[in-house]
Amino acid sequence: MTEYGRGSGPEPWHPEDPLYGDSGWSGHEAQQGRMPFGGGPQQQYPQEPQHHQQYLQQEQYPGQMQGYPQQSHQQMPVQQPAYDGGGQPWDTAHGGYTGAPQAAQGYPDTGQYPGAAEGYPGTDAYPAGDPYPAPDPYAGADPYAQQPVGGYPGEAPDLYGTPEAYPPPKPPGRRDPEPDAEAEDGEPDEDSALADSGRDGDDSREAGSGGGRRAGRSKGKGKGKPKRSGAACLVAALVIAGVVGGGGYYGYTYLKARFGSAEDYAGSGNGESVEVEIPNGATVAQMGSILKEAGVVASTQAFVDAATADKRSTGIQPGTYTLQKKMSSASAIAVLVDPSKLNVLTIPEGKRAVEVYKMIDKKLGKPEGTTAQVAQQQAKNLGLPAWAVSTRKVRDPLEGFLYPTRYDLSKETTPESLLKQMVKNANDKYAALGLEGKAKELGLANPYELVIVASLVQVEGNKHDDFRKMSEVIYNRLKPSNTATNQKIEFDSTINYIKGTSNINVSREETRKIDDPYNTYRYAGLPPGPISNPGDEAVNAALDPDKGGWMFFVSIDGNTTTFTKTFAEHDKLVTEFNERQKKKSGG
């Protein structure tokens, strides 16, 4: 008879095993036919295989027959029962008779051995407060069914006597998957149940094939790729077509932009007017971009090409132009190079206020007299400076403040808005030049008189080179020490201002008869107000006279002016001038 827990076969344990050398039961050997503890019919127990006996030796087998004494484990010590002298176990932990052998520590409180033979009373629950509770992996199992050898983690189970030990032969044509044929990057293997789910056709599994392998796998070629549905093929075809079509369109666009002619309209426009402002310093490409954005030309490149071919495009002036939408680039350039098409109003230097009003009416398409009426009624609301006052009545309070320059116009421009802009420009220029501080230095009462001087310089000086000499003549004649003219200016330009004319020949009779504060032949000092709207150079000349001692001047031919310091020199020049004029008239 084989010793319980030992066998005649090779030694199954290693000396490093904690149970190496364990002698098995600490009590008497179990004998065949011995009555188990607690009574009951005797049961003949067959000899157990060596590996099963070792299992019972190594593990506290929860399914053993009630009455067998508890084994002693080295790695899992158990509390030895104490006896009260009557042969009954005594619970030393709880102080009472348990009626059953003390259970091994480390097993949960199951209440009864699930594997006890029918008819045998079950033991009481394991002691409470077991410090090493663990689930019973063999609860309800047959105590003598084939079990894995050992109980240590990592030990391979004994497949002896199981179907796994003798697997059924594989059907013909089947092949096992390669050991390393696992899914990469977290993707499921195509033989898994997840890969097979949802397949149609030959997706049924063979019984006993190990699960997860498709029955129709051997029918395909190679690795048996699944069939592709028609919808998937259609989607793939559409994607390919989209890629090819997009690439073709991109390529066509690129080639057309690089080698084809730029898009351009034909004709002179569709009749829909649009105002376009060309800023100062704009390049041809910037002009083309502005025109394209306004809908005038079809593309910037077409405008650049047309401007390159037309040499006149170098003369395009900044400003506001009225063009039409959908014009050819050549037609747009033809408008931009024509100054008359420029929607601007340029006020020349030295123009009188009444002349400026007429120019505004004509440019804005207003009835004649509209702007003059606005100036008369709204003069105090147009932004004149506080020092623009006179001790005498002036003909026009805006005279001298309609700053001469170019003004860009638009559909929203009105006579009032344009006059306000002119006055503002004059105020800005006069403030920048410091007229208020310079007036007293020059012996003038206020800055307004300085504007009057500048207006006289602008009209009487035929050339800009004459402006500073003309300014010197005015200041010298205003001096109290002037006995030659007795502080009278005596400018013909003031007579013309009164009459509204621009005659170069003013008779002596007119200078004596006209009784008007602006008649500088009759009244000493400066006229009540400016007689023109001076430009920058005339104003600068009024601020900085020549200081050459000039007192007289004579216009020789309307373009050339001769200046003298004495009256004798002046009288000689006047005699020469009158003789030339008689010859011209045939007298």
C-alpha positions in Angstrom: 0.0 0.0 0.0 1.3 3.4 -1.0 2.1 5.8 1.9 -0.5 8.5 2.0 0.8 11.6 0.5 3.9 9.8 -1.0 4.4 7.7 -4.0 6.8 5.3 -5.4 7.5 7.5 -8.4 10.1 10.2 -8.7 10.4 12.9 -6.0 7.9 15.6 -7.1 9.2 18.3 -4.9 12.3 20.5 -5.0 14.3 21.1 -1.9 13.5 24.8 -2.2 9.8 24.1 -1.9 8.5 25.2 1.5 6.9 21.7 1.9 10.0 19.8 1.1 10.4 17.1 3.7 6.8 17.4 5.0 6.0 14.0 6.5 2.3 14.3 5.7 -0.3 13.8 8.3 0.7 14.7 11.8 -1.6 12.0 13.2 -2.1 8.4 12.3 -2.2 7.2 8.7 -5.5 6.8 7.1 -6.4 3.2 6.6 -8.8 1.7 4.3 -12.1 0.9 6.0 -11.5 3.2 8.9 -14.6 4.8 10.3 -14.4 8.6 9.8 -14.7 10.9 12.7 -18.3 11.5 13.7 -19.7 8.1 12.7 -21.6 7.1 9.5 -21.3 4.2 7.1 -17.8 3.1 6.2 -16.6 4.0 2.8 -13.9 2.2 1.0 -11.4 4.8 -0.5 -9.4 3.8 -3.4 -5.7 4.3 -3.7 -5.0 7.8 -5.0 -2.5 8.6 -7.6 0.7 10.0 -6.4 0.1 13.4 -7.7 -3.3 13.6 -6.0 -1.9 12.5 -2.7 0.7 15.2 -3.0 -2.1 17.7 -3.6 -3.9 16.6 -0.5 -0.6 16.7 1.4 0.2 20.3 0.2 -3.2 21.9 0.4 -5.9 21.9 3.0 -8.4 20.2 0.8 -11.8 21.7 1.8 -13.7 18.8 0.3 -12.2 16.0 2.4 -14.3 13.6 4.3 -15.4 14.8 7.7 -13.6 13.1 10.5 -10.1 13.0 9.0 -7.7 14.8 11.1 -6.3 18.2 9.8 -3.0 18.2 8.1 -0.2 20.5 9.2 1.3 22.9 6.7 4.6 24.5 7.0 3.7 27.6 5.1 0.2 27.8 6.5 0.3 26.8 10.2 -3.0 25.7 11.8 -4.1 25.9 15.3 -3.8 22.4 16.9 -6.9 21.3 18.8 -6.7 21.2 22.5 -8.3 18.3 24.3 -10.2 18.3 27.5 -9.3 14.8 28.5 -12.3 13.2 26.9 -10.9 13.0 23.5 -13.0 15.9 22.2 -11.4 18.9 20.6 -11.5 22.0 22.6 -11.6 25.4 20.9 -8.9 27.3 22.6 -9.7 30.5 20.6 -13.4 30.6 21.7 -13.2 28.6 24.9 -15.7 25.8 24.0 -16.2 22.5 22.3 -16.6 22.9 18.6 -17.7 19.4 17.9 -15.3 19.3 14.9 -11.6 19.5 14.2 -10.3 23.0 14.1 -10.2 24.3 10.5 -7.0 25.4 8.9 -6.4 29.1 8.9 -6.5 30.9 5.6 -9.8 29.6 4.3 -13.1 31.6 4.4 -16.0 30.8 6.6 -18.0 28.5 4.4 -20.2 27.0 7.1 -19.8 23.5 5.8 -17.4 21.6 3.7 -19.0 21.7 0.3 -17.4 18.4 -0.6 -18.5 16.3 2.4 -20.1 13.0 1.7 -23.9 12.9 1.9 -25.2 11.9 5.3 -22.2 13.1 7.3 -22.8 16.0 9.5 -21.0 19.2 8.5 -18.6 21.0 10.7 -19.2 24.3 12.2 -18.0 27.5 10.4 -14.4 28.4 10.5 -13.4 30.5 13.5 -14.4 34.1 13.2 -11.8 36.7 12.8 -9.6 34.6 10.5 -6.7 36.9 9.8 -6.1 35.4 6.3 -9.4 35.1 4.6 -9.3 33.8 1.1 -11.9 32.5 -1.4 -12.3 28.7 -1.7 -11.5 27.9 -5.3 -12.8 24.4 -5.0 -16.1 24.9 -3.2 -18.6 22.4 -4.5 -16.1 20.3 -6.4 -15.8 16.6 -6.3 -13.0 15.9 -3.8 -11.6 13.2 -5.9 -12.1 14.6 -9.3 -9.0 15.2 -11.3 -7.4 18.5 -10.0 -4.4 20.5 -11.0 -1.2 19.5 -9.3 0.0 21.8 -6.6 -1.6 25.0 -5.6 1.3 27.4 -6.1 0.9 30.4 -8.4 2.4 29.7 -11.8 2.4 25.9 -11.6 1.1 24.2 -14.7 -2.0 22.1 -14.2 -1.8 18.4 -14.6 -3.8 17.5 -17.7 -3.7 13.7 -17.0 -7.0 12.1 -17.7 -8.6 15.2 -19.2 -9.7 15.8 -22.8 -7.0 18.4 -23.1 -4.4 15.8 -22.6 -5.6 13.9 -25.7 -7.0 16.6 -28.1 -9.1 15.3 -30.9 -7.4 15.1 -34.3 -7.7 18.2 -36.6 -9.9 17.9 -39.6 -8.1 17.6 -42.9 -6.9 20.8 -44.4 -6.9 22.7 -41.1 -3.9 24.6 -40.1 -3.0 26.2 -36.8 -2.3 29.9 -36.7 1.3 31.0 -36.5 2.4 31.5 -32.9 3.3 35.1 -33.6 0.3 35.9 -35.7 -1.2 38.2 -33.2 -2.9 41.5 -33.9 -0.5 44.4 -33.9 -1.1 47.8 -32.3 -4.0 46.7 -30.3 -6.1 45.5 -33.2 -8.1 42.2 -32.7 -6.9 39.1 -34.4 -8.9 38.3 -37.5 -9.6 34.8 -36.1 -11.1 36.2 -32.8 -14.7 36.2 -32.1 -14.8 40.0 -32.5 -13.3 39.8 -36.0 -15.9 37.1 -36.9 -18.9 38.9 -35.5 -21.1 40.4 -38.1 -19.6 38.4 -41.0 -22.0 36.8 -43.5 -21.7 33.8 -45.7 -19.3 31.1 -44.4 -18.9 32.5 -41.0 -20.2 29.5 -39.0 -17.8 27.8 -36.6 -17.0 24.1 -36.5 -17.8 22.2 -33.3 -14.7 21.4 -31.3 -12.5 23.5 -33.4 -11.2 25.5 -30.5 -13.6 28.4 -31.1 -13.0 31.7 -32.9 -11.9 30.1 -36.2 -14.0 30.5 -39.3 -15.2 27.3 -41.0 -14.7 28.9 -44.4 -11.1 30.0 -43.8 -9.6 27.1 -45.7 -11.7 27.9 -48.8 -9.9 31.1 -49.5 -6.5 31.7 -50.8 -3.6 32.7 -48.6 -4.8 33.8 -45.2 -8.5 33.8 -46.3 -9.2 37.6 -46.5 -12.9 38.4 -45.9 -15.1 39.3 -48.8 -15.5 43.0 -49.5 -19.0 44.4 -49.7 -20.2 46.4 -52.6 -20.8 49.5 -50.5 -17.2 49.5 -49.3 -15.9 49.2 -52.9 -18.2 52.1 -53.9 -16.9 54.3 -51.1 -13.3 53.5 -52.0 -14.0 54.3 -55.6 -15.5 57.6 -54.7 -12.6 58.5 -52.5 -10.1 57.7 -55.2 -12.2 59.7 -57.7 -12.3 62.7 -55.4 -8.5 62.6 -54.9 -7.9 62.3 -58.6 -10.4 65.0 -59.4 -9.1 67.4 -56.8 -5.6 66.9 -57.9 -6.6 67.5 -61.5 -8.5 70.7 -60.6 -5.6 72.0 -58.6 -3.2 71.2 -61.4 -5.4 72.9 -63.9 -5.7 76.0 -61.8 -2.0 76.2 -61.1 -1.1 75.8 -64.8 -3.7 78.4 -65.8 -2.5 80.9 -63.3 1.1 80.4 -64.2 1.0 80.1 -68.0 -2.5 81.2 -69.0 -3.7 84.7 -69.6 -5.3 86.5 -66.7 -9.1 86.8 -66.5 -10.4 90.0 -67.9 -13.7 91.6 -68.8 -14.6 92.9 -72.3 -15.9 96.3 -73.1 -16.2 99.6 -71.2 -18.5 98.4 -68.4 -22.1 97.4 -67.7 -23.4 100.9 -67.0 -23.4 100.6 -63.2 -21.3 103.5 -61.9 -18.9 103.0 -58.9 -16.5 105.4 -57.2 -13.0 104.2 -56.6 -10.4 106.1 -54.6 -6.8 105.7 -55.6 -4.6 106.6 -52.6 -1.4 108.6 -52.9 1.6 106.5 -53.6 -0.3 103.4 -54.6 1.5 100.9 -56.9 0.0 99.5 -60.1 -0.7 96.2 -58.3 -2.4 98.0 -55.4 -4.5 99.9 -57.9 -5.5 96.7 -59.6 -6.5 95.1 -56.3 -8.6 98.1 -55.4 -10.4 98.0 -58.7 -11.0 94.2 -58.5 -12.5 94.6 -55.0 -14.8 97.3 -56.3 -15.9 95.0 -59.2 -14.4 97.2 -61.9 -11.8 94.7 -63.3 -11.9 90.9 -63.3 -8.4 90.4 -61.9 -5.4 92.3 -60.5 -3.0 90.6 -63.0 -5.1 91.7 -66.0 -4.9 95.3 -64.8 -1.1 95.0 -64.2 -0.6 93.6 -67.7 -2.7 96.4 -69.3 -0.9 99.1 -67.3 2.5 97.7 -68.4 1.4 97.8 -72.0 0.1 101.4 -71.7 2.9 103.9 -70.9 0.3 106.6 -69.9 -0.4 104.6 -66.7 2.6 106.2 -65.1 0.6 109.5 -65.0 -2.3 108.1 -63.0 -3.0 110.6 -60.2 -4.4 109.7 -56.8 -7.9 110.6 -56.1 -11.5 109.5 -56.6 -12.6 108.3 -60.0 -16.0 107.4 -61.3 -15.9 104.1 -63.3 -18.2 101.3 -64.2 -18.3 97.8 -63.1 -17.0 95.0 -65.3 -14.7 97.1 -67.4 -11.8 95.7 -69.3 -8.5 96.6 -67.8 -7.6 98.7 -70.8 -10.9 100.7 -70.5 -10.3 101.3 -66.8 -6.8 102.6 -67.5 -8.1 105.0 -70.1 -10.3 106.6 -67.5 -7.6 106.8 -64.8 -5.1 108.5 -67.1 -7.6 111.3 -68.0 -7.4 114.1 -65.4 -10.9 115.3 -66.4 -12.3 111.9 -65.2 -10.8 112.4 -61.8 -13.6 113.1 -59.4 -11.7 115.8 -57.6 -11.9 119.6 -57.2 -8.6 121.5 -57.3 -8.6 125.1 -56.0 -5.8 127.1 -57.5 -3.8 129.6 -55.4 -5.1 133.2 -55.4 -8.7 132.4 -56.4 -11.3 134.7 -54.9 -14.1 133.2 -52.8 -16.8 133.9 -55.5 -14.8 132.0 -58.0 -14.4 129.0 -55.7 -18.2 129.0 -55.1 -18.8 128.7 -58.9 -16.3 125.9 -59.2 -18.1 123.9 -56.4 -21.5 124.4 -58.0 -20.2 123.2 -61.4 -18.4 120.2 -60.0 -21.2 119.0 -57.8 -23.9 119.7 -60.4 -25.6 122.4 -58.3 -27.4 125.4 -59.6 -25.2 128.5 -59.8 -25.3 130.5 -56.6 -26.0 127.5 -54.3 -22.6 127.4 -52.6 -22.5 131.2 -52.3 -25.8 131.2 -50.5 -24.6 128.4 -48.1 -21.4 130.4 -47.4 -23.4 133.6 -46.6 -25.9 131.8 -44.3 -23.6 129.3 -42.7 -20.4 131.3 -42.4 -20.3 131.2 -38.6 -20.8 127.5 -38.6 -18.1 126.5 -41.0 -15.2 126.6 -38.5 -13.6 130.0 -38.8 -11.1 130.8 -36.1 -12.0 133.3 -33.4 -9.3 135.8 -34.6 -10.8 136.0 -38.1 -12.5 139.4 -37.5 -12.1 142.9 -38.9 -12.8 146.4 -37.6 -14.4 147.1 -41.0 -17.1 145.4 -43.0 -15.6 142.6 -45.2 -17.1 141.5 -48.5 -16.9 137.7 -47.6 -15.9 136.3 -44.2 -14.6 133.1 -45.9 -12.1 135.0 -48.1 -8.6 133.9 -47.3 -9.8 130.6 -45.6 -10.7 128.5 -48.6 -7.4 126.7 -48.7 -6.1 126.1 -52.2 -5.5 122.4 -52.8 -7.1 119.3 -54.4 -10.2 117.9 -52.8 -11.5 114.3 -53.5 -15.2 114.2 -54.0 -17.8 111.5 -53.6 -21.5 111.0 -53.9 -21.9 112.2 -50.3 -20.0 115.5 -50.9 -22.1 118.6 -50.4 -21.3 122.3 -50.7 -21.4 122.7 -46.9 -19.2 119.7 -46.3 -16.7 120.9 -48.9 -16.5 124.4 -47.4 -15.9 123.0 -44.0 -13.0 120.9 -45.3 -11.5 124.0 -46.9 -11.7 126.1 -43.8 -10.3 123.3 -41.7 -7.3 122.9 -44.0 -6.6 126.7 -43.8 -6.8 126.6 -40.0 -4.4 123.7 -39.8 -1.9 125.4 -42.1 -2.0 128.7 -40.3 -1.6 127.1 -36.9 1.3 125.0 -38.2 3.0 128.2 -39.4 2.4 130.1 -36.1 0.5 133.1 -37.5 -0.6 134.3 -34.1 2.9 134.7 -32.7 4.3 136.1 -35.9 1.8 138.9 -36.4 3.0 141.1 -33.5 6.6 140.6 -34.5 5.7 142.1 -37.9 3.9 145.1 -36.4 0.4 143.8 -37.3 -2.7 144.0 -35.1 -3.7 140.3 -35.4 -3.2 137.2 -37.4 -6.1 138.2 -39.6 -4.0 141.1 -41.0 -1.2 138.7 -41.8 -3.6 136.7 -43.9 -4.6 139.9 -45.7 -0.9 140.6 -46.5 -0.5 137.1 -47.8 -3.5 137.6 -50.1 -2.0 140.8 -51.6 1.3 139.1 -52.1 -0.4 136.2 -53.9 -2.2 138.4 -56.4 0.4 141.1 -57.1 3.4 138.8 -57.3 3.5 137.3 -60.8 6.2 134.7 -59.9 7.1 133.0 -56.7 10.5 134.5 -56.8 8.8 137.9 -56.4 6.7 137.0 -53.4 9.3 138.0 -50.7 10.1 141.4 -52.5 6.4 142.1 -52.8 5.9 141.4 -49.0 8.8 143.8 -48.3 7.0 146.5 -50.4 3.8 146.1 -48.3 5.4 146.3 -44.9 7.5 149.4 -46.0 4.4 151.2 -47.3 2.6 150.6 -44.0 5.3 152.3 -42.0 4.5 155.6 -40.5 7.7 157.0 -42.0 6.4 156.4 -45.5 6.0 159.8 -47.0 6.1 158.6 -50.6 2.6 157.0 -50.5 1.5 158.3 -47.1 1.0 154.7 -45.8 -1.3 153.8 -48.7 -0.7 150.4 -50.3 -2.0 151.6 -53.8 -2.4 148.2 -55.4 -4.4 147.8 -58.6 -5.4 144.3 -57.4 -7.7 145.9 -54.8 -9.5 147.8 -57.5 -10.0 144.7 -59.5 -11.3 142.9 -56.4 -13.9 145.6 -56.0 -15.0 145.4 -59.6 -14.6 141.6 -59.8 -12.2 141.9 -62.7 -8.6 141.0 -63.4 -7.4 143.9 -65.6 -3.8 144.7 -65.7 -4.5 148.3 -66.7 -6.3 150.4 -64.0 -6.9 154.1 -64.9 -6.1 156.9 -62.5 -9.7 158.0 -62.7 -10.9 154.7 -61.3 -8.5 154.8 -58.4 -9.8 158.2 -57.4 -13.6 157.8 -58.0 -14.3 154.4 -56.4 -15.2 154.9 -52.8 -14.8 151.6 -51.2 -12.8 150.4 -48.1 -11.0 148.0 -50.4 -9.7 150.9 -52.5 -6.1 151.1 -51.3 -5.5 154.2 -53.5 -8.1 156.1 -51.4 -7.8 154.6 -47.9 -4.5 154.1 -46.1 -3.5 150.8 -44.6 -4.6 147.3 -45.4 -8.0 146.6 -46.9 -10.7 145.2 -44.5 -10.1 141.6 -45.5 -8.2 139.3 -47.8 -8.7 139.7 -51.5 -7.8 136.1 -52.4 -7.1 132.7 -50.9 -3.3 132.6 -50.6 -1.2 129.5 -51.0 1.7 128.2 -48.9 4.5 130.2 -50.6 2.6 133.5 -50.3 1.9 133.0 -46.6 5.6 132.1 -46.0 6.6 135.2 -47.9 4.3 137.3 -45.7 5.9 135.8 -42.6 9.5 136.4 -44.0 9.8 139.5 -46.2 12.9 140.2 -48.3 14.1 143.2 -46.2 15.8 144.7 -49.3 14.3 148.2 -48.8 11.9 147.8 -51.8 9.2 150.4 -52.0 8.0 150.4 -55.6 7.4 147.9 -58.4 6.1 147.9 -62.0 4.8 145.0 -64.0 6.6 145.1 -67.3 4.6 142.6 -69.4 2.3 140.9 -67.0 4.9 138.2 -66.2 7.9 140.2 -65.2 8.0 142.6 -62.2 10.6 145.2 -61.6 11.2 146.5 -58.1 12.8 149.8 -57.1 13.7 151.6 -53.9 13.0 155.2 -54.9 10.2 157.1 -56.5 12.3 158.5 -59.3 13.3 155.0 -60.4 9.7 154.0 -60.1 8.4 157.0 -62.1 10.8 156.2 -64.9 9.6 152.6 -65.1 6.0 153.8 -65.1 6.6 156.1 -68.1 8.2 153.3 -70.0 5.3 151.0 -69.2 2.7 153.5 -70.4 4.5 154.0 -73.7 4.5 150.2 -74.3 0.8 150.1 -73.6 0.1 152.9 -76.2 2.0 151.0 -78.9 0.0 147.9 -78.2 -3.3 149.8 -78.5 -2.2 151.7 -81.7 -2.3 155.1 -80.1 
